[in-house]
Structure formats: structure tokens, C-alpha cells
């Protein structure tokens, strides 16, 4: 168990460093570094939330779409003329 926690921590730390440096990460990079079962659902949500809060773009390589996460729930305000 201790080894798994250490690897997960190291992987998250490396992801953050790369995301902050590059300003972006892909969903595929994140999932490769932290495959299913590595984090609980809450830990995974917190990771994505924290990356977005640090202004790291999370992009899906397949679709090219930016994952806005919590921001997607708030539609854009209409422009005033």
C-alpha cells in the first residue's frame, strides 16, 4: 500500500510540474500517469479541479476539446450591445 501511495504522489507531483510549466496537459497524459484504480473518484476529481484552478488547460487529444470541468456548468454571458 505504501508503495502505491508513493507512486501516485510522485506521478501527481510530476503532472502538476509539467502542467504548470507547459500550461496544458492532455486527458491521455493524466490517465496514463494515473490509471484507473490509482486514485479514488474524489481524489481524481480534486486533481482535475486543482489543475484547472492552477490555470492548466486539460485537452482531450482525440477530440481536441478543452475540458472546462466546473466552468462548463456556467453558460457564457451574452454580450451587451
C-alpha positions as a printed NumPy array, in Angstrom:
array([[  0.   ,   0.   ,   0.   ],
       [  2.746,   2.453,   0.915],
       [  4.467,   1.89 ,  -2.453],
       [  1.228,   2.617,  -4.347],
       [  0.686,   5.868,  -2.444],
       [  4.277,   6.914,  -3.121],
       [  3.961,   6.281,  -6.862],
       [  0.646,   8.122,  -7.019],
       [  2.073,  11.108,  -5.155],
       [  5.143,  11.202,  -7.396],
       [  3.005,  10.951, -10.54 ],
       [  0.678,  13.755,  -9.388],
       [  3.616,  15.962,  -8.483],
       [  5.21 ,  15.383, -11.911],
       [  1.896,  16.106, -13.669],
       [  1.492,  19.387, -11.811],
       [  5.051,  20.441, -12.592],
       [  4.588,  19.665, -16.294],
       [  1.156,  21.314, -16.383],
       [  2.407,  24.485, -14.73 ],
       [  5.445,  24.606, -16.996],
       [  3.552,  23.94 , -20.25 ],
       [  0.199,  25.47 , -19.309],
       [ -1.594,  22.356, -20.575],
       [ -1.957,  18.614, -20.129],
       [ -3.916,  16.086, -22.102],
       [ -6.501,  13.794, -20.582],
       [ -4.465,  10.942, -22.034],
       [ -1.279,  12.071, -20.234],
       [ -3.152,  12.24 , -16.952],
       [ -4.816,   8.848, -17.407],
       [ -1.522,   7.232, -18.45 ],
       [  0.27 ,   8.591, -15.388],
       [ -2.616,   7.705, -13.042],
       [ -4.51 ,   4.732, -14.483],
       [ -7.866,   3.576, -13.145],
       [ -7.634,   2.316,  -9.589],
       [ -4.725,   4.612,  -8.707],
       [ -6.941,   7.295,  -7.166],
       [-10.414,   7.301,  -5.677],
       [-13.101,   9.164,  -7.603],
       [-12.836,  12.042,  -5.127],
       [ -9.038,  12.209,  -5.456],
       [ -9.305,  12.187,  -9.261],
       [-11.927,  14.958,  -9.174],
       [ -9.708,  17.008,  -6.862],
       [ -6.714,  16.52 ,  -9.176],
       [ -8.625,  17.798, -12.22 ],
       [-10.148,  20.635, -10.178],
       [ -6.74 ,  21.668,  -8.841],
       [ -5.157,  21.606, -12.295],
       [ -7.932,  23.807, -13.695],
       [ -7.67 ,  26.166, -10.705],
       [ -3.938,  26.485, -11.449],
       [ -4.966,  27.548, -14.98 ],
       [ -3.676,  24.367, -16.607],
       [ -5.693,  23.567, -19.738],
       [ -6.82 ,  19.957, -19.899],
       [ -7.239,  18.893, -23.51 ],
       [ -8.598,  15.675, -24.997],
       [ -6.119,  14.602, -27.696],
       [ -8.776,  12.635, -29.559],
       [-11.368,  15.404, -29.896],
       [ -9.156,  18.44 , -29.346],
       [-11.712,  19.796, -26.871],
       [-10.657,  21.66 , -23.761],
       [-12.145,  20.2  , -20.576],
       [-13.542,  23.179, -18.689],
       [-14.969,  20.996, -15.925],
       [-16.727,  23.168, -13.375],
       [-16.754,  26.123, -15.776],
       [-18.852,  24.157, -18.293],
       [-21.8  ,  24.395, -15.896],
       [-21.954,  28.184, -16.278],
       [-23.003,  29.298, -19.764],
       [-21.286,  32.343, -21.203],
       [-22.962,  35.64 , -20.527],
       [-24.456,  37.217, -23.664],
       [-22.519,  40.186, -24.97 ],
       [-24.117,  43.585, -24.443],
       [-24.503,  45.806, -27.471]])
